[in-house]
Amino acid sequence: MDPAERCFEGHTQTKTREEKTQFYDSWSKQYEEDMHTVEYRGPAIVADVLAELYPGTRENVCILDVAAGTGLVGVELAKQGFVKVDALDPSQGMLDEAKTKGVYQKMICSYFDEKELNIEPDTYDVIVICGACSNRHLPCDCLWEAVRLVKPGGYFVMATRPTQLNTIQEYKGHLEPLMDEIEKEGKWEKVR
């Protein structure tokens, strides 16, 4: 099975979040090779955006990498000089791979949804989510938890393909309107 088929099959054949987690556990050893084959650039794009947002000293910027997977975003952030990065992912297999990179301070094995995590409010300067808007990996309401965890003046950076927002039922007509609602409530301001 080629990498694109493996990814597509895993995303379409899993229905529950537990099945998705098991799929990622089983894919964790092959994941990076597959992502390299399909020329996945999301992690580098996210790191470049954060480098633009923090052009000066970066070693004190606290970042939560949501759906961290094997740590591809963490590696790119480390290349840019970010060192206070925590990883969150529900797949222990993926986190085990991420741990080998040596770029994360904490490894948090948990889902990111509408439920509050055991993390204090206003903990992070930045929350990043890269490539996790496929097959309903994250519910729209997870944005409220992002709002709770980001410090005032901090950033929420989400990278996804526009097709994901327009074709996946969970997000189509829901995610971007929720972002607008959060802005109307004065909880954040869209930068771009």
Disulfide bonds with the S-S distance in Angstrom:
none
